[in-house]
């Protein structure tokens, strides 16, 4: 278990190793932390065979998965915690039955509360004795005197998981090559570009100051859900703006005014133009992840902000990203293997192509329905 009073670096498990998870893993590895994951096949990262083994060896688990998988991943860890207690004690010692689980996914405070409910109610391995049973046991023991009890010891409790809420604002950690000195191979002295990782919850003392500083983590509240609310509000202005840009630039291309839109933005709102172009060209490989993130933002605005229309608005933003991911060629894009959507013009063209295909399918269905209707009437 990690604590601020020990100089031993905690082992960190990461679920799962995508772009962000890999960036955080590289930063940890460069600073001599052990990093573990489950069957990812990544070099330098300890690849364990199961969730149970991960809980046996890790002191901290970072959940970095698509928002739709946040609760499922937490439930996986919770289920594994009920059977890994003995193995963890054997490996870590009897005083190391705690693990810190940090959810860093783009989820709403309501989903945070759902995950916290999972970890907060640890399973009872056997029903507690009734008062009458307790009295009978006490009488029996007093009569037996010093005789040894022949009953089996109770099963060990599950691993104690302490839950923290978090969010990641910014791009994956990356090493700043310009800061390297000649012949300097010590990664600990290198400068890294890091995202901001706000945290909230009651277990701040369980993370070492060194780890908090390394990962640019900062506790903003002792109340669970606060960090996720900050993430949602921030992402609504960035990824929400990109969803709006998809609609604007595609419609401008369809109407033949995309060059004029770009020139007007560059002249009158250059900062907005740069933000839109960066968002549009960076969006394609991530669109599938942002579908549920938009929905979680909507839940935040509806449940925490009290604005039902906010939920409806971001449900539509989710539909924009769903369309890009499932109904355009941009949904095939992978980070580091880009072919389409490298310019705003191509993003608009790809989305327009998807719209045309949907319209053609719809017209085909309408035509078939009309023919069926005419045939039924002998026309």
C-alpha positions in Angstrom: 0.0 0.0 0.0 1.3 3.5 -0.9 1.6 6.1 1.8 3.4 9.4 2.3 5.5 7.9 5.1 7.4 5.4 3.0 10.2 5.9 0.6 9.4 2.6 -1.3 7.9 3.4 -4.7 4.4 1.9 -5.2 3.7 -0.5 -8.0 1.2 1.0 -10.5 -1.3 -1.0 -12.5 -2.8 0.6 -15.6 -6.1 -0.5 -17.2 -5.8 -0.2 -20.1 -2.7 0.7 -22.2 -4.0 3.0 -24.9 -2.4 6.2 -26.0 -2.9 8.0 -22.7 -2.2 4.9 -20.6 1.0 4.3 -22.5 2.1 7.9 -22.1 1.6 7.7 -18.3 3.4 4.3 -18.2 6.4 5.7 -20.0 6.6 8.6 -17.5 6.4 6.2 -14.6 9.0 3.8 -16.1 11.4 6.6 -16.8 11.3 7.4 -13.0 11.9 3.8 -11.9 8.3 2.8 -11.0 7.1 -0.7 -11.7 4.2 -0.6 -14.1 1.8 -3.6 -14.6 -1.1 -4.3 -16.8 -3.2 -7.3 -17.9 -2.1 -9.0 -21.1 -1.2 -6.0 -23.2 2.1 -7.3 -24.6 4.0 -4.0 -24.1 7.7 -3.9 -23.7 9.0 -2.8 -20.3 5.5 -3.0 -18.7 5.0 -6.1 -16.6 2.4 -8.2 -18.3 0.3 -10.2 -15.7 -2.0 -12.9 -16.6 -5.2 -11.9 -14.8 -6.9 -9.3 -12.8 -6.3 -11.3 -9.6 -2.5 -11.2 -10.3 -2.7 -7.5 -10.9 -4.3 -7.0 -7.5 -1.8 -9.2 -5.9 1.1 -7.1 -7.1 -0.1 -3.5 -7.7 -0.4 -0.9 -4.9 -2.2 1.7 -7.1 -4.5 1.0 -10.1 -5.3 3.7 -12.7 -8.4 3.1 -14.8 -7.9 4.8 -18.2 -10.5 3.3 -20.5 -13.3 4.6 -22.8 -16.1 6.1 -20.7 -18.5 3.3 -21.6 -16.1 0.8 -19.9 -15.5 2.7 -16.7 -18.0 0.8 -14.5 -17.3 -2.5 -16.1 -13.6 -2.1 -15.4 -14.3 -1.2 -11.8 -16.5 -4.2 -11.4 -13.7 -6.4 -12.8 -11.3 -5.1 -10.2 -13.9 -5.4 -7.4 -14.7 -9.0 -8.3 -11.0 -9.9 -8.5 -10.5 -8.3 -5.0 -12.7 -10.9 -3.4 -10.4 -13.8 -4.3 -6.9 -12.2 -4.4 -6.6 -11.4 -0.7 -4.6 -14.4 0.4 -2.2 -14.1 -2.6 -1.6 -10.4 -1.9 -0.9 -11.1 1.8 1.6 -13.8 0.8 3.3 -11.4 -1.6 3.1 -8.1 0.1 2.7 -9.0 3.8 -0.3 -9.0 6.2 -0.2 -5.2 6.5 -0.6 -4.5 2.8 -4.3 -5.3 2.2 -5.1 -1.9 0.7 -5.1 -0.8 -2.9 -5.9 2.7 -4.2 -8.1 2.6 -7.3 -8.2 5.9 -9.3 -10.8 6.3 -12.0 -9.3 8.7 -14.6 -12.1 8.3 -17.1 -14.3 11.0 -18.6 -17.4 10.2 -16.6 -20.2 12.1 -14.8 -20.3 12.5 -11.0 -23.4 10.2 -11.0 -21.2 7.4 -12.6 -18.5 8.2 -10.0 -21.1 7.6 -7.3 -22.1 4.3 -8.9 -18.5 3.1 -8.9 -18.0 4.3 -5.3 -21.0 2.3 -4.2 -19.4 -0.8 -5.7 -16.2 -0.4 -3.6 -17.8 1.1 -0.6 -20.0 -1.9 0.2 -17.4 -4.7 0.6 -19.0 -8.2 0.6 -19.6 -10.0 3.9 -18.1 -13.5 3.7 -20.5 -14.9 6.3 -23.6 -13.5 8.0 -23.0 -11.7 11.4 -24.1 -13.7 14.5 -27.4 -12.8 16.0 -27.5 -11.6 19.7 -28.9 -14.9 20.9 -26.1 -16.8 19.0 -23.5 -14.5 20.5 -24.8 -15.3 24.0 -24.7 -19.0 23.4 -21.1 -18.8 22.0 -20.0 -16.8 25.0 -21.5 -19.3 27.4 -20.0 -22.3 25.6 -16.5 -20.7 25.6 -16.6 -19.9 29.3 -17.6 -23.5 30.1 -14.8 -24.8 27.9 -12.2 -22.8 29.8 -8.9 -23.0 28.0 -9.8 -25.7 25.6 -8.9 -24.9 22.0 -11.8 -24.2 19.6 -12.2 -26.7 16.8 -14.0 -24.4 14.5 -12.5 -23.3 11.2 -11.1 -19.8 11.0 -13.2 -17.4 9.0 -12.2 -16.8 5.4 -9.9 -13.8 4.8 -11.5 -10.5 4.0 -11.3 -9.2 0.4 -8.7 -6.6 -0.6 -9.6 -3.2 0.8 -9.9 -0.9 -2.2 -9.8 2.9 -1.5 -11.5 4.7 -4.4 -10.5 8.1 -5.8 -12.1 10.1 -8.6 -10.0 11.8 -11.2 -9.8 13.1 -14.7 -7.1 13.8 -17.4 -7.1 17.2 -19.0 -4.6 17.5 -21.9 -2.5 15.2 -24.1 -0.6 12.1 -23.0 2.7 12.7 -21.2 5.6 13.0 -23.7 9.3 13.6 -23.2 10.5 17.1 -24.3 13.4 16.2 -26.5 14.6 19.8 -26.6 15.5 19.6 -22.9 18.0 16.7 -23.3 21.6 17.6 -22.7 24.2 15.8 -24.9 25.0 12.3 -23.6 22.4 12.6 -20.9 20.7 9.3 -20.6 19.1 10.0 -17.2 15.4 10.2 -17.9 14.6 11.4 -14.4 16.3 14.7 -15.2 14.5 15.2 -18.4 11.5 17.6 -18.8 8.2 16.0 -19.7 5.1 17.6 -21.1 2.3 16.4 -18.8 -1.5 16.7 -18.7 -3.3 18.0 -15.6 -4.8 15.2 -13.5 -7.2 16.7 -10.9 -8.3 14.3 -8.1 -11.1 14.3 -5.6 -12.0 12.0 -2.7 -11.1 11.4 1.0 -7.9 9.4 0.6 -5.3 12.0 -0.3 -2.8 10.7 2.3 -2.6 7.4 0.6 -0.6 8.8 -2.4 3.0 9.8 -2.0 3.9 13.5 -2.7 6.5 12.2 -5.2 3.9 10.4 -7.3 1.5 13.3 -7.2 4.2 15.6 -8.4 5.5 13.2 -11.1 2.0 12.7 -12.6 1.0 16.3 -12.2 -1.9 15.2 -9.9 -3.6 17.7 -7.7 -6.4 17.2 -5.1 -9.1 19.8 -5.7 -11.7 18.5 -3.2 -12.3 15.8 -0.6 -15.7 15.2 -2.2 -15.9 12.4 -4.8 -17.2 13.5 -8.2 -15.6 17.0 -8.1 -12.7 16.1 -10.4 -15.0 14.4 -12.9 -17.3 17.5 -12.9 -14.2 19.7 -13.7 -13.2 17.3 -16.5 -16.8 17.4 -18.0 -17.0 21.2 -17.9 -13.6 21.5 -19.5 -14.3 18.9 -22.2 -17.7 20.5 -23.0 -15.8 23.6 -24.2 -13.1 21.7 -26.2 -14.6 18.5 -27.6 -18.1 20.1 -27.6 -16.6 22.9 -29.8 -15.1 20.3 -32.1 -18.5 18.7 -32.6 -19.9 22.1 -33.5 -17.0 22.6 -35.9 -17.8 19.3 -37.7 -21.3 20.6 -38.4 -20.1 24.1 -39.4 -17.2 23.1 -41.7 -19.2 20.3 -43.4 -22.2 22.4 -44.1 -19.9 25.2 -45.4 -18.3 22.6 -47.7 -21.7 21.4 -48.9 -22.8 25.0 -49.6 -19.5 25.8 -51.4 -18.4 28.4 -48.9 -15.7 26.6 -46.9 -12.8 28.8 -48.2 -14.8 31.9 -47.3 -15.6 30.5 -43.8 -11.9 29.8 -43.2 -10.8 33.3 -44.5 -13.3 35.1 -42.3 -12.4 33.1 -39.2 -8.7 33.7 -39.8 -9.3 37.5 -40.3 -11.8 38.1 -37.5 -11.3 35.3 -35.1 -7.8 33.8 -35.7 -7.6 32.0 -32.3 -11.0 30.3 -33.0 -9.9 29.3 -36.4 -6.7 27.6 -35.0 -8.7 25.8 -32.3 -11.3 24.5 -34.8 -8.7 23.2 -37.3 -6.6 21.5 -34.6 -9.8 19.9 -33.1 -11.1 18.7 -36.5 -7.8 17.1 -37.7 -7.1 15.5 -34.4 -10.6 14.2 -33.8 -11.0 11.2 -36.2 -9.0 8.5 -34.3 -10.8 9.5 -31.1 -14.3 10.0 -32.2 -15.5 6.6 -31.0 -14.3 7.3 -27.5 -16.0 10.7 -27.4 -19.5 9.3 -28.1 -20.0 8.2 -24.5 -17.9 11.1 -23.1 -20.5 13.5 -24.6 -23.2 11.5 -22.9 -21.4 11.6 -19.6 -21.1 15.4 -20.0 -24.8 15.6 -20.7 -25.5 13.6 -17.5 -23.3 16.0 -15.6 -25.2 19.1 -16.8 -28.5 17.4 -16.2 -27.9 15.8 -12.8 -25.3 18.0 -11.2 -26.1 21.3 -13.0 -29.9 20.8 -13.0 -30.2 21.6 -16.7 -32.2 19.0 -18.6 -31.6 20.8 -21.9 -27.8 20.4 -21.3 -28.2 16.7 -21.3 -30.2 16.8 -24.5 -27.7 19.1 -26.2 -24.8 16.8 -25.5 -26.8 13.7 -26.5 -26.9 15.4 -29.9 -23.1 16.0 -29.7 -22.7 12.3 -29.0 -24.6 11.6 -32.2 -22.2 13.7 -34.2 -19.3 11.7 -33.0 -21.2 8.4 -33.4 -21.9 9.4 -37.0 -18.2 10.1 -37.7 -17.0 6.9 -36.0 -19.6 4.6 -37.6 -20.8 6.2 -40.8 -17.7 7.8 -42.3 -14.2 6.6 -43.4 -12.8 8.7 -40.6 -13.9 6.0 -38.2 -11.1 3.8 -39.5 -8.4 6.2 -38.6 -5.8 5.1 -36.0 -3.3 7.3 -34.1 0.1 7.1 -35.9 -1.5 5.5 -39.0 -3.4 8.4 -40.5 -4.8 8.4 -44.0 -7.9 10.6 -44.0 -8.9 13.8 -42.2 -5.4 15.4 -42.1 -6.9 18.7 -43.2 -10.1 20.4 -42.4 -11.1 20.1 -46.1 -10.7 16.4 -46.0 -12.6 16.1 -42.7 -15.5 18.0 -44.2 -15.4 15.9 -47.4 -15.4 12.6 -45.5 -18.3 13.7 -43.4 -20.2 15.0 -46.4 -19.6 11.6 -48.2 -21.1 9.8 -45.1 -24.1 12.1 -45.2 -24.6 11.4 -48.9 -24.5 7.7 -48.4 -27.0 7.9 -45.6 -29.3 10.0 -47.8 -29.0 7.5 -50.7 -29.9 4.6 -48.4 -32.8 6.5 -47.1 -34.0 7.3 -50.6 -33.6 3.7 -51.6 -35.8 2.6 -48.7 -38.4 5.2 -49.4 -38.5 4.1 -53.1 -38.9 0.4 -52.0 -41.8 1.5 -49.7 -43.4 3.5 -52.4 -43.2 0.6 -54.9 -44.6 -1.8 -52.3 -47.5 0.6 -51.6 -48.2 1.0 -55.3 -48.1 -2.8 -55.8 -50.5 -3.4 -52.9 -53.0 -1.2 -54.6 -52.4 -2.6 -58.1 -51.0 0.7 -59.4 
